[in-house]
Amino acid sequence: MLKKFWKFCALSLALVIVVKAGMGAESEDRPNFLLVVFEDMSPHIGAYGDAQARTPVLDDFAAQSVLYEQVFTTAGVCSPSRAALLMGVHQQSIGAQQMRAQQGVTLPDGSRVPYTAVPPPQMKAYPELLRAAGYYTSNNGKTDYQLDLSITGGPFTIWDETNAGHPWRGRGDDRPFFAMVNLVQTHESRNFPLDLDPDSHPITPATLENLRRERAGRETGIEAGHDPATLELPPFLPDTALVRAEYAQMLDNIFHTEQILARLLAELEEDGLAGNTIVIVTTDHGDGLPRAKRSLYDSGLHVPLMVRWPDGRGAGTRNGELVSFVDIAPTVLDLAGVDVPEWMTGRIFLGERAGPERGYIHAAMDRHDEVPDYMRAVRDHRWKYIRNYRNDQPFFRHLAYRDMLRSMQELWRLEAAGELPPHIAQYFTGNRPGEELYDLRADPYELNNLAADADQAAQLDRMRAAMARFDARTPDWSADGELAMVERMWPDLERPETATPSFERLADDRVALYSATPGASIGYRIADGPWQLYTGPVELRPGQTLETKAVRYGFTESQIKRVKG
């Protein structure tokens, strides 16, 4: 009886997907999508008002696009932010909020167990939903969604190809495409000095190799021209020669990395695809600098987002609505003509079915590598409220990876010497307050906490209420601690395995596939061809061999089953 039930569920889902894919396939105007994600980059773009940043490519792209001024990620660090981007829900509601899950939860004996996030069974990454609707989906660069034990792995059903030779040219047919390109060249690690001690961190040798290779591969004859001596630093960083050099290097990295965007845009033109491709450019969170990355301040959450329409609509205009990273998934699905699942919490922010502007954006901060944490934030156009659930610790604690930055080393040196100004020293010398409140109009760098200011009591109560409403409708899997969460996702701290698919032979040489694991996605291939996403019965001719496997997000892939035609 149970087997028949799972067969019915799988067949019903497949039929729904096939109908949707068939409807989409009849339309000749389904757009392509190119999503370009710079890493670790706040809006250091001339078009965003940064007069110090030399970004001619991004400025030119902005002139062709709608520029969104108030876009915020759901975390100030990559893995949790990318999980929210991919799934269209906040990372703490699916077990993907710690940085990183793969580095492990700490057990009572001090050992660590790596784990994966296991979202509820009905949830699928939006590129997989696009793939089910007939799109070719590709990813270049890291995946890093916390759904696998590798930052370059992940459920095999999400993408047709990962790290292919080219983002869209490998599709081999006329299917519309969704191509995601991640540009690691602006990552925090690219701000490390070349003379870094190779023993300072386990990944330092590989990082230094990447740095040297990328710099050697930069185009000759073009110079970023960011002079450390003339730069204005944000007030949360100390003004020293080493910090200035690092800040200039960060801006140089952006300048050189935007050349990759220029090549991608030129290739769209060469292939005759620019007239039917929506291009979205953003970043995965704010700057790879202390008190930016890994924070809930705007320096860690505020990112650029520009959308270029094929027909040029809105080119050169600006939009000041609040946009959250969880809004990207439902927006892309809607533009592609794919139904937006009810479980997605974001809003459609552009296109004919754009919803009303959101009143608030929400963000979360949890463990970073070896340093535990638990903070939540809510922001509107003017005010930011932060709740510190672990206010028994200062903001800055030693974090091995971050400590490789020259700016962080300078912060530690100056703190030890007692030479930091009070507004920076506070991040070292005292425990964090339980609550923080900032007037972003008067205090854009969030240095003056107004939570204890009686004149702002009404604003504090209003923002507390906004956070409470969000908490009431959004599960927070950090509430009971990381270990309790992992034990729910991985019973006995063992990674669950997806059940091997079963099959049923149908008429006309067709085969139907099923999995007994709720929420499992099924893939198949014939004659050692590429893995395809299963959406309905497959033709299997006499003499052919079909291979099939399944995966529930966060689980181990199933064993492969072979079926002879």
C-alpha distance (Angstrom), angle and dihedral (degrees) to the residues before:
residue distance angle dihedral
M1 . . .
L2 3.81 . .
K3 3.81 91.4 .
K4 3.81 90.1 53.3
F5 3.81 89.9 49.9
W6 3.81 93.0 54.0
K7 3.81 89.8 45.9
F8 3.79 89.6 53.8
C9 3.81 92.6 47.9
A10 3.79 94.0 48.0
L11 3.80 93.6 45.6
S12 3.82 92.1 47.2
L13 3.80 91.9 51.4
A14 3.79 91.4 46.2
L15 3.80 91.5 51.3
V16 3.80 91.6 50.9
I17 3.81 91.0 50.7
V18 3.80 92.7 45.9
V19 3.80 91.5 51.7
K20 3.79 91.5 49.5
A21 3.82 92.1 45.8
G22 3.78 91.3 48.2
M23 3.78 92.3 50.5
G24 3.79 90.3 50.0
A25 3.79 92.9 46.6
E26 3.79 91.1 58.8
S27 3.79 90.6 59.7
E28 3.78 115.5 86.9
D29 3.78 95.1 -165.5
R30 3.79 102.3 61.4
P31 3.79 103.7 136.5
N32 3.76 127.3 -126.6
F33 3.80 118.0 -127.7
L34 3.79 129.9 -143.5
L35 3.80 111.5 -172.8
V36 3.82 112.6 -171.7
V37 3.81 115.2 -169.2
F38 3.79 119.1 -169.6
E39 3.81 112.4 -160.1
D40 3.80 127.2 -121.5
M41 3.79 97.2 -4.6
S42 3.78 132.6 138.6
P43 3.84 118.1 -161.2
H44 3.81 95.1 -67.4
I45 3.78 91.0 154.8
G46 3.76 127.2 121.7
A47 3.80 90.8 -130.1
Y48 3.80 88.7 58.2
G49 3.77 91.0 55.5
D50 3.79 100.6 -96.1
A51 3.79 101.0 139.1
Q52 3.81 92.0 -176.7
A53 3.80 97.0 58.3
R54 3.79 117.4 86.6
T55 3.81 103.1 -148.7
P56 3.82 110.3 148.9
V57 3.82 94.2 159.2
L58 3.79 94.8 49.6
D59 3.80 91.1 43.2
D60 3.80 90.5 53.1
F61 3.80 90.3 47.5
A62 3.82 89.8 50.4
A63 3.81 89.5 55.4
Q64 3.82 88.2 57.9
S65 3.81 94.8 44.1
V66 3.77 146.7 57.9
L67 3.80 105.1 -100.0
Y68 3.81 115.1 -146.5
E69 3.79 110.5 -151.9
Q70 3.81 102.2 -172.2
V71 3.82 107.6 48.3
F72 3.80 121.1 142.3
T73 3.77 135.1 -175.5
T74 3.79 121.5 -134.5
A75 3.82 92.4 -121.6
G76 3.78 137.2 20.9
V77 3.79 93.8 -127.0
C78 3.78 134.0 64.1
S79 3.83 112.1 -111.9
P80 3.83 98.1 48.2
S81 3.80 91.2 41.1
R82 3.80 92.4 50.0
A83 3.78 91.4 48.5
A84 3.81 90.1 56.6
L85 3.80 91.3 45.0
L86 3.80 92.2 52.0
M87 3.80 98.9 42.5
G88 3.80 102.7 34.5
V89 3.83 93.0 -128.3
H90 3.79 134.0 90.8
Q91 3.77 112.2 -83.6
Q92 3.82 96.0 -126.1
S93 3.81 89.5 62.4
I94 3.83 93.2 61.6
G95 3.81 103.1 36.3
A96 3.82 95.5 -101.0
Q97 3.81 99.3 111.0
Q98 3.81 101.7 100.0
M99 3.80 120.3 88.0
R100 2.96 98.8 -108.6
A101 3.77 125.4 -0.5
Q102 3.81 88.2 -174.3
Q103 3.80 90.4 62.3
G104 3.75 88.9 62.6
V105 3.76 146.0 -119.6
T106 3.80 115.2 -86.8
L107 3.80 115.5 -113.9
P108 3.81 124.4 -150.8
D109 3.82 90.3 -98.8
G110 3.82 91.0 56.0
S111 3.80 96.2 -106.9
R112 3.78 120.8 124.8
V113 3.80 131.2 -131.3
P114 3.81 117.4 -158.2
Y115 3.78 113.0 -137.5
T116 3.79 143.6 170.6
A117 3.76 132.3 -125.0
V118 3.80 113.3 -104.8
P119 3.81 110.7 -158.7
P120 3.80 120.5 -160.1
P121 3.82 110.2 -75.0
Q122 3.79 97.2 -107.8
M123 3.81 93.7 58.3
K124 3.80 120.6 99.6
A125 3.77 131.2 176.1
Y126 3.78 110.5 -102.9
P127 3.84 94.2 -121.9
E128 3.81 87.5 59.4
L129 3.80 89.6 51.6
L130 3.80 88.1 51.2
R131 3.80 90.2 48.5
A132 3.81 90.3 51.5
A133 3.81 88.1 53.2
G134 3.80 92.4 55.7
Y135 3.80 103.3 -87.6
Y136 3.79 124.1 136.3
T137 3.82 105.5 -128.6
S138 3.79 125.8 -162.2
N139 3.77 136.5 172.6
N140 3.78 126.6 -160.2
G141 3.81 118.4 -168.5
K142 3.78 128.2 10.9
T143 3.77 123.3 -9.7
D144 3.82 99.3 -167.5
Y145 3.80 100.0 163.6
Q146 3.84 96.2 143.1
L147 3.82 89.4 -115.6
D148 3.80 93.5 109.2
L149 3.79 137.5 35.2
S150 3.80 90.7 -111.8
I151 3.80 127.3 65.0
T152 3.81 88.3 -138.7
G153 3.80 96.2 45.2
G154 3.74 133.8 70.1
P155 3.78 140.7 141.6
F156 3.81 106.1 -27.9
T157 3.79 91.8 -139.9
I158 3.82 95.7 67.3
W159 3.80 98.4 71.6
D160 3.78 135.0 35.8
E161 3.80 86.0 -149.9
T162 3.79 137.3 5.1
N163 3.79 121.0 -157.4
A164 3.77 91.9 -2.4
G165 3.76 120.9 174.4
H166 3.80 88.7 -98.9
P167 3.82 132.0 11.4
W168 3.83 96.8 -120.7
R169 3.79 111.0 -1.0
G170 3.78 92.9 81.4
R171 3.78 95.3 65.2
G172 3.80 92.3 92.5
D173 3.80 95.8 -154.8
D174 3.78 141.8 52.7
R175 3.78 97.2 -87.8
P176 3.80 114.5 135.5
F177 3.78 111.0 -106.9
F178 3.77 140.3 -141.3
A179 3.80 108.5 -159.6
M180 3.79 122.5 -176.9
V181 3.80 116.6 -164.9
N182 3.80 119.1 -171.3
L183 3.79 117.1 -160.4
V184 3.79 108.9 -152.4
Q185 3.81 92.7 176.8
T186 3.83 90.9 91.4
H187 3.81 93.5 49.7
E188 3.80 121.7 128.7
S189 3.81 89.8 -107.1
R190 3.81 89.6 62.9
N191 3.80 87.4 66.6
F192 3.81 91.5 61.0
P193 3.81 116.4 110.7
L194 3.79 118.5 -107.9
D195 3.81 90.9 -126.6
L196 3.81 91.9 61.0
D197 3.80 114.4 143.4
P198 3.84 105.6 -100.6
D199 3.82 89.2 -141.9
S200 3.80 95.2 53.6
H201 3.81 92.9 95.2
P202 3.82 135.4 0.3
I203 3.81 92.6 -110.4
T204 3.81 96.7 44.0
P205 3.84 96.6 100.6
A206 3.82 92.0 52.8
T207 3.80 90.8 44.8
L208 3.80 92.6 52.5
E209 3.80 90.5 48.2
N210 3.81 90.2 53.0
L211 3.80 91.4 47.8
R212 3.78 93.4 52.7
R213 3.80 93.5 44.7
E214 3.80 94.2 48.9
R215 3.79 94.0 47.5
A216 3.79 91.5 47.7
G217 3.80 89.1 51.9
R218 3.79 96.3 52.7
E219 3.76 117.5 117.9
T220 3.76 112.9 -93.2
G221 3.76 121.7 -129.6
I222 3.79 96.1 38.0
E223 3.79 123.0 92.4
A224 3.77 127.6 -172.3
G225 3.78 91.9 -143.9
H226 3.80 99.3 -154.9
D227 3.81 105.4 157.2
P228 3.84 111.1 -154.0
A229 3.80 91.6 -150.5
T230 3.80 94.6 60.3
L231 3.81 100.7 42.6
E232 3.78 123.7 111.6
L233 3.81 110.4 -135.4
P234 3.81 125.9 -149.2
P235 3.82 109.9 -101.0
F236 3.81 93.8 -116.4
L237 3.83 90.1 69.6
P238 3.81 126.1 71.2
D239 3.78 115.4 -112.6
T240 3.82 104.1 -121.0
A241 3.79 133.4 134.2
L242 3.82 92.5 -106.9
V243 3.80 93.1 50.8
R244 3.80 90.8 47.6
A245 3.80 90.8 51.1
E246 3.79 91.0 50.9
Y247 3.80 92.9 47.8
A248 3.81 90.7 50.8
Q249 3.80 89.6 48.9
M250 3.81 90.0 52.9
L251 3.82 91.3 53.2
D252 3.81 90.7 45.1
N253 3.81 89.2 53.6
I254 3.80 90.8 55.1
F255 3.80 91.5 50.1
H256 3.80 93.6 51.0
T257 3.81 94.1 41.6
E258 3.80 93.8 53.7
Q259 3.81 86.9 66.0
I260 3.82 86.5 73.1
L261 3.80 89.3 56.5
A262 3.80 88.9 50.8
R263 3.81 90.6 54.5
L264 3.80 92.5 48.8
L265 3.80 91.9 51.0
A266 3.81 90.7 47.8
E267 3.81 90.5 51.1
L268 3.80 91.0 52.8
E269 3.80 87.4 55.8
E270 3.80 92.7 45.8
D271 3.80 91.1 51.9
G272 3.81 93.5 47.2
L273 3.81 91.1 -117.5
A274 3.79 103.1 113.9
G275 3.80 90.8 89.2
N276 3.81 92.2 61.9
T277 3.81 103.6 31.7
I278 3.78 127.0 95.8
V279 3.80 107.4 -149.9
I280 3.80 118.9 -156.2
V281 3.80 121.4 -172.7
T282 3.79 121.8 -169.9
T283 3.81 142.4 129.9
D284 3.80 132.0 -114.4
H285 3.85 94.6 -120.6
G286 3.79 141.0 -38.8
D287 3.79 132.1 -52.4
G288 3.79 122.4 -40.4
L289 3.80 90.6 -120.4
P290 3.82 134.0 109.6
R291 3.82 113.5 -79.4
A292 3.80 88.9 14.9
K293 3.79 108.2 64.3
R294 3.82 111.4 48.4
S295 3.81 92.6 22.8
L296 3.79 137.5 102.4
Y297 3.78 93.3 -134.7
D298 3.79 118.6 108.5
S299 3.79 88.1 -103.6
G300 3.80 86.1 69.5
L301 3.81 101.3 34.5
H302 3.81 109.0 32.2
V303 3.81 111.1 93.3
P304 3.79 137.9 168.3
L305 3.79 120.3 -106.1
M306 3.78 123.9 -177.6
V307 3.80 126.5 175.7
R308 3.80 122.1 -161.0
W309 3.79 114.4 -162.1
P310 3.82 118.7 -151.1
D311 3.81 91.5 -125.2
G312 3.79 93.2 47.8
R313 3.78 95.5 -115.5
G314 3.77 114.1 167.6
A315 3.80 92.5 6.3
G316 3.78 110.9 173.4
T317 3.80 94.7 9.3
R318 3.78 128.1 124.7
N319 3.80 129.9 -136.8
G320 3.80 120.7 -158.4
E321 3.80 99.4 -171.0
L322 3.80 119.3 125.0
V323 3.80 110.2 -103.0
S324 3.81 126.0 -175.2
F325 3.80 126.4 -158.7
V326 3.81 88.9 -115.3
D327 3.82 87.4 65.0
I328 3.81 93.8 66.9
A329 3.82 97.1 70.9
P330 3.84 98.0 54.1
T331 3.81 90.7 41.2
V332 3.81 94.1 55.0
L333 3.80 92.1 44.5
D334 3.78 91.5 51.3
L335 3.80 93.4 48.0
A336 3.81 88.3 51.4
G337 3.79 91.9 52.5
V338 3.82 93.8 -111.0
D339 3.79 120.3 135.9
V340 3.81 113.4 -107.4
P341 3.83 110.3 -125.0
E342 3.78 115.5 -118.4
W343 3.81 91.6 -125.2
M344 3.81 93.2 64.3
T345 3.79 108.8 101.6
G346 3.80 99.9 -161.7
R347 3.80 127.5 95.3
I348 3.78 129.1 -123.4
F349 3.79 102.0 -108.6
L350 3.80 102.6 -177.8
G351 3.76 139.4 29.0
E352 3.79 131.6 47.5
R353 3.81 94.0 -49.9
A354 3.79 97.9 46.6
G355 3.78 110.2 150.4
P356 3.79 129.1 -135.5
E357 3.78 116.1 -69.0
R358 3.77 115.0 -87.2
G359 3.78 116.6 -115.2
Y360 3.80 96.1 -146.0
I361 3.76 143.4 17.8
H362 3.81 121.8 -145.1
A363 3.79 131.8 -152.3
A364 3.79 139.1 179.2
M365 3.79 137.5 -152.0
D366 3.78 122.5 -162.7
R367 3.81 138.0 155.2
H368 3.79 116.6 -18.7
D369 3.80 110.5 -157.2
E370 3.82 105.7 -63.3
V371 3.83 95.5 -7.0
P372 3.84 116.4 86.9
D373 3.78 120.3 -144.4
Y374 3.80 142.8 159.9
M375 3.82 120.7 -166.4
R376 3.78 134.8 145.3
A377 3.82 131.8 -163.3
V378 3.78 140.4 -168.1
R379 3.79 125.8 -168.2
D380 3.78 137.6 -176.3
H381 3.79 127.9 -179.1
R382 3.79 93.1 -69.2
W383 3.79 112.8 11.9
K384 3.82 134.9 58.8
Y385 3.80 123.5 -164.5
I386 3.82 121.9 -169.8
R387 3.80 125.6 -171.5
N388 3.81 116.0 -158.2
Y389 3.79 111.0 -156.7
R390 3.82 91.4 178.9
N391 3.78 101.0 47.1
D392 3.79 93.7 150.1
Q393 3.80 90.7 89.8
P394 3.82 135.9 60.4
F395 3.78 119.0 -109.2
F396 3.81 95.4 -111.4
R397 3.78 117.7 57.1
H398 3.77 126.4 158.5
L399 3.79 109.9 -77.9
A400 3.79 111.7 178.0
Y401 3.80 97.1 -144.3
R402 3.81 96.2 45.4
D403 3.80 91.1 44.2
M404 3.82 88.8 69.6
L405 3.81 89.5 71.9
R406 3.80 114.6 99.3
S407 3.80 89.1 -136.9
M408 3.81 91.4 55.7
Q409 3.77 91.6 47.0
E410 3.79 89.0 51.7
L411 3.79 90.7 49.9
W412 3.81 91.5 52.9
R413 3.81 91.6 45.7
L414 3.80 94.1 50.3
E415 3.79 92.7 43.3
A416 3.81 90.8 53.9
A417 3.80 89.7 49.5
G418 3.80 92.9 48.0
E419 3.80 90.8 -121.6
L420 3.80 101.6 123.3
P421 3.81 118.9 110.6
P422 3.82 113.2 -113.0
H423 3.81 95.1 -106.3
I424 3.84 89.4 60.2
A425 3.81 98.4 32.3
Q426 3.81 89.5 61.7
Y427 3.81 89.5 73.8
F428 3.82 89.7 63.0
T429 3.77 109.0 29.8
G430 3.78 107.1 50.3
N431 3.76 140.5 35.7
R432 3.75 115.0 -95.0
P433 3.80 117.4 -98.9
G434 3.77 116.9 -106.4
E435 3.79 90.2 -121.0
E436 3.79 135.8 26.6
L437 3.79 127.9 -167.0
Y438 3.79 125.3 -176.8
D439 3.77 134.6 -173.6
L440 3.80 98.1 -142.5
R441 3.77 93.6 -167.5
A442 3.80 93.1 58.8
D443 3.82 96.8 27.7
P444 3.84 110.6 31.1
Y445 3.83 93.4 168.3
E446 3.84 91.8 53.2
L447 3.79 97.6 -126.7
N448 3.82 100.5 135.7
N449 3.80 112.2 66.9
L450 3.82 109.9 -152.6
A451 3.82 98.0 -178.1
A452 3.80 91.6 109.7
D453 3.82 94.5 42.5
A454 3.80 108.2 111.8
D455 3.79 90.4 -154.1
Q456 3.81 89.1 64.6
A457 3.81 97.4 46.3
A458 3.80 92.0 113.0
Q459 3.81 92.1 53.1
L460 3.79 90.7 46.9
D461 3.80 91.7 52.3
R462 3.80 91.6 46.7
M463 3.80 93.4 52.3
R464 3.81 92.1 43.9
A465 3.80 88.2 54.5
A466 3.81 91.8 49.4
M467 3.81 90.0 53.1
A468 3.80 91.4 46.8
R469 3.81 91.6 53.4
F470 3.78 90.7 50.1
D471 3.80 91.9 48.0
A472 3.80 90.5 50.8
R473 3.81 92.6 58.1
T474 3.81 100.3 32.5
P475 3.81 122.2 67.0
D476 3.80 112.1 -130.7
W477 3.78 109.9 -156.6
S478 3.81 91.3 -170.3
A479 3.79 92.5 68.4
D480 3.82 94.8 88.5
G481 3.81 95.9 36.9
E482 3.78 132.9 -93.4
L483 3.82 96.5 -85.2
A484 3.81 93.6 53.1
M485 3.80 89.2 49.2
V486 3.80 92.9 50.9
E487 3.79 92.1 47.8
R488 3.81 88.8 56.2
M489 3.80 92.6 49.6
W490 3.81 96.1 38.6
P491 3.82 108.9 31.1
D492 3.83 110.2 -146.1
L493 3.83 85.6 6.6
E494 3.80 89.4 -79.4
R495 3.78 119.8 130.4
P496 3.82 109.1 -115.1
E497 3.79 117.8 -123.3
T498 3.78 123.9 -134.7
A499 3.79 114.5 -118.8
T500 3.80 115.6 -106.2
P501 3.80 110.0 -106.3
S502 3.76 120.6 -104.0
F503 3.79 123.9 -150.4
E504 3.77 142.3 -149.1
R505 3.79 125.6 -155.6
L506 3.78 113.4 -129.9
A507 3.76 133.1 -173.2
D508 3.82 122.0 -73.5
D509 3.83 94.7 35.3
R510 3.80 93.0 -65.5
V511 3.78 127.9 144.2
A512 3.81 126.8 -156.3
L513 3.80 119.3 -153.7
Y514 3.80 129.4 -152.2
S515 3.80 139.6 178.5
A516 3.79 126.0 -154.1
T517 3.81 90.8 -150.3
P518 3.81 110.1 95.9
G519 3.78 110.9 -119.9
A520 3.79 95.4 12.3
S521 3.79 118.5 151.5
I522 3.80 115.0 -142.1
G523 3.77 127.8 -144.5
Y524 3.78 131.5 -174.2
R525 3.77 141.8 179.3
I526 3.77 134.8 -168.2
A527 3.80 125.2 -142.2
D528 3.83 93.4 -5.2
G529 3.80 91.2 -57.4
P530 3.82 123.7 145.0
W531 3.77 118.8 -60.6
Q532 3.80 112.3 -95.5
L533 3.80 128.8 -160.3
Y534 3.78 110.0 -111.6
T535 3.80 112.6 -125.5
G536 3.79 101.5 154.4
P537 3.82 145.2 -21.6
V538 3.81 114.1 -27.7
E539 3.80 128.0 -143.4
L540 3.82 111.0 -118.8
R541 3.77 114.2 -176.3
P542 3.79 124.0 -153.7
G543 3.78 110.9 -80.7
Q544 3.81 94.4 21.6
T545 3.82 123.8 116.0
L546 3.78 121.5 -142.5
E547 3.79 120.9 -160.6
T548 3.78 120.4 -162.2
K549 3.79 136.8 -178.6
A550 3.79 135.3 165.8
V551 3.78 139.4 -148.6
R552 3.77 134.6 -164.6
Y553 3.79 108.4 -154.8
G554 3.80 108.4 -92.4
F555 3.81 93.7 12.6
T556 3.78 126.3 104.0
E557 3.79 112.7 -94.9
S558 3.78 115.4 -98.2
Q559 3.76 124.6 -109.4
I560 3.80 115.7 -87.5
K561 3.79 117.6 -101.6
R562 3.82 120.3 -158.1
V563 3.78 122.8 -149.7
K564 3.78 123.3 -168.1
G565 3.77 120.2 -143.2
